[in-house]
Amino acid sequence: MYILLPLISLMAIFSLINKTRNNWRESVILSSIYWGVLLTVITELLSLFKLVTFGWILGVWALICVILICALFRFNPPALSTSEPYNPTQAKEKEKIQPLIIFLLGGVGFIVLTIGLIAIIAPPNNWDSMDYHMSRVAYWIQNHSIAHYPTSYTPQLYQNPWSEFAILHFQILSGGDYYANLVQWLSMIGCLVGVSLIAKQLGANLRGQVLSAVVTATIPMGILQASSTQNDYVIAFWVVCLAYYTLVMIKAGKSSSWTNLFSVGSSIGLAILTKGTAYFYVFPFLIWLSLSQIKRLRWQVWKPVLIVGSISLSLNISHYLRNYYLFASPLGEPSDYKNELLGINILFSNVLRNLALHIGTPIGLWNGLANRLIQIIHIFLGIDVNDPRITFSQTFFVPGGWSSIGIYANENSAGNLVTLFISILIIIIFLFQKQIRQQSYISAYLITVISTFLLFCYLVKWQPWNSRLHLPFFVLLSPFIGVILSKIKKQKLVISLAIFLLVSSLPWLALNRFRPLINNNNIFQVSRVEQYFTNRPYLKGTYVGAVEFLNSKNCSDIGLLMGNDPWEYPLWVILQKDKQKMLKIQHINVNNISATIERMYPYNEFEPCGIVAMETKKSKRDKLQETYFKNKTYKRAWDSLELGVFIKK
């Protein structure tokens, strides 16, 4: 139950903030930002002294809870006035739509609770989590520090770490990864609150705000990701916070408060600290905010710029420095995902191909025609649709199959067909409604959100997995959709659309390929260990057999030779299960830039009793009868098709 301490602190921060505000939703957003900053500071400070341990984490959160609860009882601000002028028309409207709003919120609540159930019962099991999201957390816990360490897979080091910071605290306090998926789930809840607030700022009535939440809750990629340890919903939440406070600051003008400046700076910093794609989503909002501030403050604009920039940088400076000292760049290793060609035709190509990731259906004829049409358009653009300079890894294709409508879909490549169709339809309606276009901030908001997608397409190569990176874009579009839907006169049509969205979300809820609720391999019937291997079930017997052999040799200091196949987190889980001795795991004979760390203390003192060697096709490692480490010979003592275990002679 120690995991409740960070959550109690979050609730205490919320209660303190809510004492001075009438809007509980804004209190949720602001308290989440404060909590996110607090968690970052705690993690970085404890790591500096190698104190990322159960005792210190527990003690710090307990102390914070005590301080916040004491402050909560002592802080008694003047009572806030909640009275509003009586408006008979509004009162009648609220009374009329109340059952509808309750029904829509009930549908959203059902989706959220179902995803929460999946998140707790199912373990982390998506591919990236096995490669680095969860593996890096295991190393941080072992090393009592978030400092870089030797590894065969350097993304474990340089990838932006905030969501894993939160998982780290949950995992240390709970003693396992049962709550690791909740970081994304809580971010989804935050997004639902945030988009309704943005819709309110854009002029939506209560119905429009609820419709914004319905659109967000039913995004297929969001449903799938919210029960995983991916991090696209986390970044979506921080960008939603930024979008909200951008609107608040623009509306406030010169009277904008220090709280708003702190919130903008923190939202930017936390988004960037979560994922590198944050730069694409943050930049257009910064441009919009900067232009509005220049218009109002003129030469005094440097003050808010300095404050926002300093806060954002301070949250990321430690991670930047860790990367710079090892990779000679604050961003880590050079990316292969960046477009090598730039231009308007490249932008048009990538917009088409990225949108194509969301238009697949089970109808093969439709997919084939769409694929052929895009190829013909590329002939006129003078671009090879499969040009490796703008295409990562695979050749271009329009996805299809039953996963397009939610049958056995996954969070790596699922499309948002219905959400995309509705978004395009609503934008067309908006363009033909002069009265709506003239309302304050709606056009500017839409341009800013679309700019995030255009910037992404301009700079990032197409790949089949880009659809998951689009999640923040679709979340940011939801408030705009809610506003326009609330202004459509035929509300029966709007209500039908909302109900359709809720019903259409059911396949995505029930038939997640990695965490299904209702098929023969559902999360209630399959063991937790087996679920870790959902992506690669053939490795389960191999991993279990290797660990049983190491246990029979009473071996607790284990070296890893992973090659190019760093699928290691399930190995951690099995090794740590029922382990009586203190376990020590370390990558050895590393042949990348982190080899410099392997030669430093304390890593240079590591001497394994056994070595686990990955020997899959992906690892590109040959099967050997002997391997060597620190001039010592290790002989193959256990063998399988995918793994070899070596014991010191």
N, C-alpha and C positions, 0 to 999 in steps of 0.2 A: 504493500500500500504506500510505500515511500514515493512512488511515482506521482501521488496526489500533491506532493509539496509544490512542484512547479505550477501545477494547475490551480492550486489554492492561491499562490502568489499572483497568478494572472487574474483570478476572480477578485482578489483584494485590490489590485490596481484598478480593475474595472469599477469596483464599488467606490473607490476614492474619486475617480474621475467623474462617475455618474452623479455624485453628490453636487457637482457644480454645473450640471448640464441637464437639459430637458430631453435630449435625444439619446436614448439608450444605444441605438445603433452606432452613432458616432463614438460613444464611449467604448463600444466593442472594438472598433477600428483603432482608436487611439491607444487603448490599453494593450492591444496586440503589438503595436509598434514599440511601445515602451518595453514590453516583455521581450520582444525580439532583440532589442538593443541590450537589455539586461543579460539575456542568455549569452549573447556574443561576448560581452565584457567578462562575464564569469568564466567562460570557456578559455578565452585568451589569457586571462590573468593566472588561472590555475595551471594552464599548460606551461606558462613561462617558468614555473617552479616545479614542473613535473608532478603536479598534485591532482591530476585528473583521476581521482580514486573515489571509491564509494563513500568513504568517511568524509572527505572534503566536500564532495558534491552534496551529500546529505546535509552536512553542517551548514554550508552556505545557503542552501534553499530554506532550511529550517530557520536560520537567522533572519533571512529576508521575509519569511512569512510572519515571524514574530513582530518585526519592525512594522510591516505593512498593516497587520491587524491592530497593533497599538495605535498607529496613526489613524486608522479607520475609526476607532472609538473616540479618539481625541479631536479629530477634525470635524467640526460642526459648522459648516457654512450657513449663511442665511437661507431660509426656505425659498425655493425657486417658484415663481409664479407660473402656473400651468393653465391659467384661465385664458380662453380665446373668445373673441366676440361671437355671439350666437348668430349663426347663419342658417335659416330654415332650409334653404335649398341644399346646402352641404349636409346638414343633419339628415335630411330625407334620403340623399344619395347614399350616405354611409349606411343607413338602416337598410336600404334596398340591396346594396352589394355585399353586405356583411356575410351572408351564407356562401356566396361565391368565393370570397376571399378566404374564408375558412376552408372551403373545399380545396382551393388551389394550394394553400399553405399545407393542408393535410397531405396532398400529393407530394409536395416537395419534402415534407417531413418523412414520409414513407421511403422515398428514395434515399435520403440522408441516413436514416436509421438502418436501412438494409445494407448500405455501403459500410456503415460503421460496424455492423455485425460481421461482414466479410473481412474487414480490416483486422479485427481482433482474432477471429478464428483462424484465418489463413496466414501462413508465415510469409515473409518477403520471398518472392520467387521469380521476379522478372530478370531478364538476362543481365541488364546493367547493374542490378543490385548484387548479383552473384559475382560480377567482375570487379566492381569498385564501390558502389554506394555502401554496402554493408561490410565489405572487406576492410575498407579504410577505418570504419568504426571499430572493428575487432582489433586492428593494430593500435589505434589510439588508446583503447582500454588497456591493452597489454603493455603499451609503452608509457602509460600515464601522461601522455602528451599528444598534441596534435601536430607536432613537428614532423617534417618529412623523414622518411625511412627508406631503406633499400627495398625495391620492388621491381619485378619484371614488367609491371604494367603502370607506367608513369601517370596516367589519368587519375589513379588513386591519390596522387600527390597534388597535382596542379588544378584539378577541377574545383570549381567554387564550392565551399563546404557548408553553407549555413544549415540546409535541411539535415545534413548529417550531424551537425552540432546538436540539433534538437533530438535526433535519434540517439545520439551518444548519451545525453542526460537521461532519456527515458530508459535506455538499455541498462545503464549503470544502476539506476534506482530500482528497476524491476528485476534485475538479474537475468534478463533474457530479451528476446526480440519480439515478445508478444504485442508490444505497443508501438513498434517501429512504423507500421503503416498509418498510425493515427496522425502523424505529422501532415501527410497529404489530406487526410480526411478533415482535420481541423481547418486546414487551409481552404478546403471547399466551402465549409460553413462560413468562414470569413469572407470568401468571395460572394456568397449569397447575400450576406449583410451589406457588403460594400457596393455591389451593383445596384441594390435597391436605393442606397444613398445617392449614388451617382445619378440614377434616374430621377430622384427627387430634385437634385440640383439642376437637372436639365428641364424641369417643369412637369414631370409626370405626376399624376394624382396617385392615390393609394393603389388603385387597380394597376396602373402602369408600373409602379414599383414592385408589386407582387409578380406581375408578368415578367419583369426583368429577372427575378429570381427563378421563375419557372423555366425560362429559356436557358439560364446558366445551369440549373440542376439537371437538365435533360441533354446537355451536350454529350454525345456518346464517348468521345475521348476523355472527358472529365469524369464520367461515371466509372470508366475502366481504371483510370489513373488514381482516383481518390482512395482506393483500397490497396495501393502499392507504395513502394519506397522510391518511385521516380520523383522528380522534383519540379515538374512543370506546373502543377497546381500551386506549389509554394511560391514560385516566382509570379504566377498569375495573381496571387493574393497581394503581394507587395506592390505590384504594378497597379492593381485596383486601388490600393491605398494612395499611391502617387496620383492617379487620375482624380480621385476624390478631392484630395487636398490641393491639387492644381486648380480645380474648379472653385474651391473655397477661397483660395488666395486671389484668383482673378476677380471673383465677385467682391471680395473685401477691399480691393484696391489698396490705397495707402494705409488703411487701417488694419492691415493684416497683422496678426499677432505672432509673437515668438513661438508659440505652440505650433502654428501652421508652418513656420519655417523649419522647426525641428522635425515635424512630421514629414515634410517633403524631403529633407535631407536624409532622414532615417529610412524612408521608403526606398529612395534611390540606392542608398548604401546596402540595405538588406536584400534588395532585388539583385544587385550585382554580386553580392556575396553568395547568393543562392545558385546562380547559373549564368554562364557567359552570354546566353541569348538575351539577357536583360538589357544589354546595351542597345539592342534594336528597339525594344519596347519603351525604354526610358527616354531616349534621345528626342523623339518627336514631342513628347510632353514637356521636356525641358525647353525646346524651341518655342512652343506655345506660351509657356509660362514666362520665359525671358522676354518675348516680344510684348506681352502685356505689362510686365514690370518696367521695361524701358519706356513704354508709352506714358506710364504714370509717374515714375521716379526719375526719369532722365539720367543725369550723371550720378545720382545717388544709388543707382541700381547695383553698384559694386558691393554694397553692404549685404543684401540678401543673397547675392551670388556667393560671396565669401562664406557666409554662414552655412548655406546649403552644401557648398563644395567641401567645406572642412568636415562637416558631419559625415558626409558620404565617404570621404577619403579615410577618415579615422576608423570607420567600421571595417574597411578593407585593407588598411595599411599593413597589418600583420601578415595577412595571406599574401599580399603583393610582395612583401619582403622575403617571405619563405620561398616563394617562386623565383624571385630575382637572384637570391644567393645560390640557388641550385641551377636554374635554367637560364640565368642572365636576362630574364624578362619577367615582368610582374604578371604576365598572363600565362606563363608556363611555356610548354613546347609550341613551336609553330603549328598552326592548324592546317589540316588537309581539306577542311570544309569550306574554305574561302574561295569565292569565284576568282579564277585566274583571268577571265575576260570581263570587261565592264562595258556598258553601253545601253542605249535605249532598247535595242533589239534583244539584248541579254535579259534586261528587266522584263520585257514583254514575254519572252520565252519562259522565264522562271515563274512569272505570275500564272501563266497557263498551266505549266506542269505542276506547280504546287496546288493550284485549285483542283487539278485532275486527281489528286490524292483523295479528294472528298466526293467524287462523283461516281465512284464504282457502284455497281448493282449486281445482283445475282444473274442478271440478263446478259449473257455473253455477247449478243448482237450489239447491245448498247455500248458495252465496254469497247468492243472492237471498232465500232464507228467513231467513238470519241477518241480512241487512240489514233486511228487513221487520220481524222480531222486535224489533230494537233500536229501530226507529222507533216501534213500538207502545208499547214500554216508555217511551219519551220522552214519549208522550202522557200517560201516567199520572204521569210526573215533572213535567209542566207546563213542559217545555223544548222549544224548537225544536232538533232534532238538528243543524241547520245554522246555529244562532245565531252570527253573526260575533264576538260578544263572548267566545265560548268555542271558536271554530273559526277556524283561521288559513288564509287563502288560498283553500281549496277547500271544496266541500260534502263532507259525510261519505259514505263508501262502504266496503264490505267488499272489500278487495283479493282478486283471484283470478287465475286463469290458470295456465299452466305454471310460471311463476316461483315459485309456491307450493311446488312440489316440487323446485325447483332447476334448472329448465330456463331458461337465460338470465336468471338472477336478478342483482340488483345490490345494492350495499351501501347504497343510499339508502332502499329501501323493502321489502326482503325481510322475510318473517315467519318466526317460529320455531314453526311449528305443532307439530311433534313434541315439541320441548322444553317448550312450554306444556302440552301434553296430559300429558306425563309429570310435570311439576311439580304440576299439579292432582291427578293420581292419587296421587302420593306424599304430598301434604298431606292428602288424605282418609284415606289409610292411617295417617298419623301421628296424626290426630285420633281415630281409633278404637283406637289402641294406647296404653292407659294406662301401661303399663310403660315405653314409649319416651318418652312425654311427661314422665314424672317424672324422667328423667335430666337432669343438670345442663346448663344453658346452651342446650340445643337449642331449647326453646320461646322463650327470650329472643332467640336468634339469628334464628329464623324471624320473630318479630314485628318485629324491627328491620329485616330485609331487606324484608318486605312494606311496612313504613312508608315505605321509600324510594320505592317505587312509588306509594303513596297520596299522598305529598307531591308527587311529580311530577305526578300527575293532578290534584291540587287546585289547583296554581298555574300549570300550563302549558296553553296552548290545544292542542286536538287539531289535528294536521296529518298528511298522508299519510306524512311522513318521520319520525314519532316512533319508529317501530320501531327505527331505528338508535340512538336515544338510550336505548332500553331495554336495550342490551347489558350494561352493568354490573349491572343487576338480575338478568338470567339467569345471569351469571357468579357472582354472590353466592349465588344459589339452588343452584348445583351442589354445594357441600359438604354442604348439608342433604340433597339427593337422594342423594348418595353414602352418607351416614350411614344413612339409612333403608333403602336398598337392601342395605347390608351386614347389616342386622338381620332381613331377611325370610328365613324358613326355607326357602322354595322357591328355592334358589340356582340351580337349572337355569333357572328362569324369568328370574332376574336376569341370568344369563350370556347368555341369548338376547336379552334387551333390549339389553345392551351391544353385542352383535354387530350387532343391527339398527341401533343408532345409528351404528356405524362404517360399515356398508354404506350407510345412507341419506345419509351425508355425501358420497358420491362425486359425485352430480350437482352439488352446490354447489362441489366442488373443480374439476371438469372444465369446467363450463359457466358460469362467471362471465361475465356479459354484457359487462363491460368488459375482462376479461383471460382469455378462454377458452383451454383447453388443447387441445381436440380438434376444433373445427369448422373451416370453411374460412377463417375469419378469426382463427385462433389466434395466440398471441403468438410462435410460432416462425416463422411465415410472413409476418406483417405487419411492415413496417418500424417502427422505433421512433418516427419522426416521425409516421407515420400513426396510431399508437396513441394519441398525445396527443389526437387528434381523434375518438376513439371516440364521445363524446357528441354531437359536432356535426361529422360527416364533411364536410359541405358547406362548412365554413370552411377546410379544408386548402388547397385551390387558391388561395383568396383570400389567406390569410396568406402563403403561399409567394410568390405573385405580388407582393404589396406589398413584401416584404422584398427580392426580387430587384430591384425598381425602385429601392428606397432604396440598395441596394448599387451599382447602376449610377450613381447620383448621388454615390457616395462619402460618404454621409450617415451619421454615427455619433451625432449628438445628436438624439434623436427625442422629440418631444412626443406625448402621448397625449390624445385626446378620446374618452373611453369612454362618457359618458352613464350610462345605467342598466344597461349591459351590460359588466361588468368582466371578461369572459372573456379574460384577457390572458396567462396564463403560456405558452401555446404560442407566442405572439408573441415572448416573451423567448427561448425555446429556439431558434427559427429565426433570430432576429437575432444570437444569440451564436454560432451555428454558423459555423465558418470565418471568423470576423470578425477581421481583422488589427488594426484600430484599436481603441482603447479605446472602449467603448460607454457611452453615457449616455442613460438613459430617465427621463422624468418626466411625471407628469400635469400638464396646464396648464389654465388657465381653470376651475379647480375652483370649484364653486358650493355647497360644503358647508362645514362648520366647519373643515375642514383647509385652507381657503383662507388662513387666517391664517398657516399655516406656509409656504405658497407665497410669501408676501411677506417671509419672513425669509431671512437668509443661511444657506447658500449657494444655496438654491433660487431666490432672486430674481435671481441672476446667470445662470440657465440661459437659453440662447437656442438653440432647436432649428433645425437646417437643414431638417428635415422634420417634418410632423405626420401621425400616423395617426389617423383619425377612425372610430370604430365607428358604423355606420349601419344596424344591424339594427332590427327592429321593437321588440325589447326595449330597445334603447338610447334610443328616443324622441328621436332626433336627426334633423333634416331634412337632406337633401342640399343642400349649398351649393357654389357655384363658388369662393368665397373665404372664408377665415377669418382671424381677427386675433389677434395675441398681442403684447403690449407695443408697441402702436401700429405694428406691422409687419404687412404683408399677406402672406398665404400663399395661393397659387393652386392649385386642384385640378390635379394633374398626372398622377394615375393613378386609375382608377375601377374599382369592381366593385359587385356588388349589396349586399355587406355592409360593405365598407371603402372609404374614400377616403384618398388620400395627397396632402398639400398641401406644396408647395415654396415657400420664401421667394422673393419677387420680387427 
